[in-house]
Amino acid sequence: MDPSPLLTPSLRPPPCPLQGWTPDFIPKVLEDAQALNLYDELVAVSGPESIATAKLLASKEGIFTGISGGATMVGSGRGE
């Protein structure tokens, strides 16, 4: 198993394609939700997948969103 860059200080995490975010960033709203058990699961979505979905939303649906909107759309389709 490869060591996680987030758990191994000597490794640098890869850059995050979401503007203003770093791979180890946990938003306050998620931190609060974790503390209160307000969500069922976290869904991992890759950067390239997020970008492709944002482009697809713009070209097919006329929805102009950023990478985080693409990630949200991908994740919403994977929830159970």
VEXROLO-131838 format. One record per residue: residue number from 1; residue in three letters; chain; x, y, z of N, C-alpha, C in turn. Coordinates in Angstrom, 1 decimal. Layout:
% VEXROLO-131838
PT; NUM; ALA; A; X; Y; Z; X; Y; Z; X; Y; Z
...
//
This chain:
% VEXROLO-131838
PT; 1; MET; A; 0.8; -1.2; 0.0; 0.0; 0.0; 0.0; 0.9; 1.2; 0.0
PT; 2; ASP; A; 0.6; 2.2; -0.9; 1.4; 3.4; -0.9; 1.0; 4.3; 0.3
PT; 3; PRO; A; 2.0; 5.0; 0.8; 1.8; 5.9; 2.0; 1.0; 7.1; 1.5
PT; 4; SER; A; 0.1; 7.5; 2.3; -0.8; 8.7; 2.0; 0.1; 10.0; 2.1
PT; 5; PRO; A; 0.1; 10.8; 1.1; 0.8; 12.1; 1.3; 0.2; 13.0; 2.4
PT; 6; LEU; A; -1.1; 12.7; 2.8; -1.7; 13.5; 3.8; -1.2; 13.1; 5.2
PT; 7; LEU; A; -0.8; 11.8; 5.3; -0.5; 11.2; 6.6; 1.0; 11.1; 6.8
PT; 8; THR; A; 1.8; 11.3; 5.7; 3.2; 11.2; 5.7; 3.9; 12.6; 5.5
PT; 9; PRO; A; 4.4; 13.2; 6.6; 4.9; 14.6; 6.4; 6.0; 14.8; 5.4
PT; 10; SER; A; 6.8; 13.7; 5.1; 7.8; 13.9; 4.1; 7.3; 13.9; 2.7
PT; 11; LEU; A; 6.1; 13.5; 2.5; 5.5; 13.5; 1.1; 4.7; 14.7; 0.9
PT; 12; ARG; A; 4.8; 15.3; -0.2; 3.9; 16.5; -0.5; 2.7; 16.0; -1.2
PT; 13; PRO; A; 1.5; 16.5; -0.8; 0.3; 16.1; -1.5; 0.3; 16.7; -2.9
PT; 14; PRO; A; -0.4; 16.0; -3.9; -0.5; 16.6; -5.2; -1.4; 17.8; -5.2
PT; 15; PRO; A; -1.2; 18.7; -6.1; -2.1; 19.9; -6.1; -3.6; 19.6; -6.3
PT; 16; CYS; A; -4.4; 20.3; -5.8; -5.9; 20.1; -5.9; -6.4; 21.0; -7.0
PT; 17; PRO; A; -7.2; 20.5; -8.0; -7.6; 21.3; -9.1; -8.7; 22.3; -8.7
PT; 18; LEU; A; -9.3; 22.1; -7.5; -10.3; 23.1; -7.0; -9.6; 24.3; -6.5
PT; 19; GLN; A; -9.9; 25.5; -7.1; -9.2; 26.7; -6.8; -9.4; 27.1; -5.4
PT; 20; GLY; A; -8.3; 27.4; -4.7; -8.3; 27.8; -3.3; -8.4; 26.7; -2.3
PT; 21; TRP; A; -8.3; 25.4; -2.8; -8.3; 24.3; -1.9; -7.0; 23.6; -1.9
PT; 22; THR; A; -6.7; 22.9; -0.8; -5.5; 22.1; -0.8; -6.0; 20.7; -0.4
PT; 23; PRO; A; -5.3; 19.6; -0.8; -5.8; 18.3; -0.5; -6.1; 18.0; 0.9
PT; 24; ASP; A; -5.5; 18.7; 1.8; -5.7; 18.4; 3.3; -6.7; 19.3; 3.9
PT; 25; PHE; A; -7.4; 20.2; 3.1; -8.3; 21.1; 3.6; -9.7; 20.5; 3.9
PT; 26; ILE; A; -10.2; 20.7; 5.1; -11.5; 20.2; 5.5; -12.3; 21.5; 5.8
PT; 27; PRO; A; -13.3; 21.8; 5.0; -14.2; 23.0; 5.3; -14.8; 22.9; 6.6
PT; 28; LYS; A; -15.0; 24.0; 7.2; -15.7; 24.1; 8.5; -17.1; 23.4; 8.5
PT; 29; VAL; A; -17.8; 23.6; 7.4; -19.1; 23.0; 7.4; -19.1; 21.5; 7.4
PT; 30; LEU; A; -18.0; 20.9; 6.8; -17.9; 19.4; 6.8; -17.4; 19.0; 8.2
PT; 31; GLU; A; -16.5; 19.8; 8.8; -16.0; 19.5; 10.1; -17.2; 19.4; 11.1
PT; 32; ASP; A; -18.1; 20.4; 11.0; -19.2; 20.5; 11.9; -20.2; 19.3; 11.6
PT; 33; ALA; A; -20.4; 19.0; 10.4; -21.2; 17.9; 10.0; -20.7; 16.5; 10.5
PT; 34; GLN; A; -19.4; 16.4; 10.5; -18.7; 15.2; 11.0; -19.0; 15.1; 12.5
PT; 35; ALA; A; -18.8; 16.2; 13.2; -19.0; 16.2; 14.6; -20.5; 15.8; 15.0
PT; 36; LEU; A; -21.4; 16.2; 14.2; -22.8; 16.0; 14.5; -23.4; 14.8; 13.7
PT; 37; ASN; A; -22.6; 14.0; 13.0; -23.1; 12.9; 12.2; -24.2; 13.2; 11.3
PT; 38; LEU; A; -24.0; 14.3; 10.5; -25.1; 14.8; 9.6; -25.0; 14.3; 8.2
PT; 39; TYR; A; -24.1; 13.4; 7.9; -24.0; 12.9; 6.5; -23.8; 11.4; 6.6
PT; 40; ASP; A; -24.2; 10.7; 5.5; -24.1; 9.3; 5.4; -22.7; 8.8; 4.9
PT; 41; GLU; A; -22.2; 9.5; 3.9; -20.9; 9.0; 3.3; -20.2; 10.2; 2.6
PT; 42; LEU; A; -18.9; 10.0; 2.5; -18.1; 11.0; 1.7; -17.8; 10.3; 0.4
PT; 43; VAL; A; -17.8; 11.0; -0.7; -17.6; 10.4; -2.0; -16.4; 11.1; -2.6
PT; 44; ALA; A; -15.4; 10.3; -2.9; -14.2; 10.8; -3.6; -14.4; 11.0; -5.1
PT; 45; VAL; A; -14.0; 12.1; -5.6; -14.2; 12.5; -7.0; -12.8; 13.0; -7.5
PT; 46; SER; A; -12.4; 12.5; -8.6; -11.1; 13.0; -9.1; -11.2; 14.4; -9.8
PT; 47; GLY; A; -10.0; 15.1; -9.8; -10.0; 16.4; -10.5; -10.4; 16.3; -11.9
PT; 48; PRO; A; -9.8; 15.4; -12.7; -10.1; 15.3; -14.1; -11.6; 15.0; -14.4
PT; 49; GLU; A; -12.2; 14.2; -13.5; -13.6; 13.9; -13.6; -14.5; 15.1; -13.3
PT; 50; SER; A; -14.0; 15.9; -12.3; -14.7; 17.1; -12.0; -14.7; 18.1; -13.1
PT; 51; ILE; A; -13.5; 18.3; -13.7; -13.4; 19.2; -14.8; -14.2; 18.8; -16.0
PT; 52; ALA; A; -14.1; 17.5; -16.4; -14.9; 17.0; -17.5; -16.4; 17.2; -17.3
PT; 53; THR; A; -16.9; 17.0; -16.1; -18.3; 17.1; -15.8; -18.7; 18.6; -15.9
PT; 54; ALA; A; -17.9; 19.5; -15.4; -18.2; 20.9; -15.5; -18.3; 21.4; -16.9
PT; 55; LYS; A; -17.4; 20.9; -17.8; -17.5; 21.2; -19.2; -18.7; 20.6; -19.8
PT; 56; LEU; A; -19.1; 19.4; -19.4; -20.3; 18.7; -20.0; -21.5; 19.5; -19.6
PT; 57; LEU; A; -21.6; 19.9; -18.3; -22.7; 20.7; -17.9; -22.9; 22.0; -18.7
PT; 58; ALA; A; -21.8; 22.6; -19.0; -21.8; 23.9; -19.8; -22.3; 23.6; -21.2
PT; 59; SER; A; -21.7; 22.6; -21.8; -22.0; 22.4; -23.2; -23.3; 21.7; -23.5
PT; 60; LYS; A; -23.8; 20.9; -22.6; -25.0; 20.1; -22.8; -26.3; 20.7; -22.1
PT; 61; GLU; A; -26.0; 21.4; -21.0; -27.2; 21.9; -20.2; -27.2; 23.4; -20.1
PT; 62; GLY; A; -26.1; 24.1; -20.5; -26.0; 25.5; -20.4; -25.8; 26.0; -18.9
PT; 63; ILE; A; -25.3; 25.1; -18.1; -25.0; 25.4; -16.7; -23.5; 25.7; -16.6
PT; 64; PHE; A; -23.2; 26.9; -16.3; -21.9; 27.4; -16.2; -21.4; 27.3; -14.8
PT; 65; THR; A; -20.7; 26.3; -14.5; -20.2; 26.1; -13.1; -18.7; 25.8; -13.1
PT; 66; GLY; A; -18.1; 25.9; -11.9; -16.7; 25.6; -11.8; -16.4; 24.1; -11.6
PT; 67; ILE; A; -15.2; 23.9; -11.2; -14.7; 22.5; -11.0; -15.5; 21.9; -9.8
PT; 68; SER; A; -15.7; 22.7; -8.8; -16.4; 22.2; -7.6; -17.8; 21.8; -7.9
PT; 69; GLY; A; -18.5; 22.5; -8.8; -19.8; 22.2; -9.3; -19.8; 20.9; -10.0
PT; 70; GLY; A; -18.8; 20.7; -10.9; -18.6; 19.4; -11.6; -18.4; 18.3; -10.6
PT; 71; ALA; A; -17.6; 18.5; -9.5; -17.4; 17.5; -8.5; -18.6; 17.1; -7.8
PT; 72; THR; A; -19.4; 18.2; -7.5; -20.7; 17.9; -6.8; -21.6; 17.1; -7.6
PT; 73; MET; A; -21.7; 17.4; -8.9; -22.6; 16.6; -9.8; -22.1; 15.2; -9.9
PT; 74; VAL; A; -20.8; 14.9; -10.0; -20.3; 13.6; -10.1; -20.7; 12.8; -8.8
PT; 75; GLY; A; -20.4; 13.5; -7.6; -20.6; 12.9; -6.3; -22.1; 12.6; -6.1
PT; 76; SER; A; -22.9; 13.5; -6.5; -24.4; 13.2; -6.3; -24.9; 12.0; -7.1
PT; 77; GLY; A; -24.2; 11.7; -8.2; -24.6; 10.5; -8.9; -24.1; 9.2; -8.3
PT; 78; ARG; A; -23.2; 9.3; -7.4; -22.6; 8.1; -6.8; -23.1; 7.8; -5.4
PT; 79; GLY; A; -23.9; 8.7; -4.8; -24.4; 8.4; -3.5; -25.4; 7.3; -3.5
PT; 80; GLU; A; -25.4; 6.7; -2.3; -26.4; 5.5; -2.2; -27.5; 5.8; -1.2
//
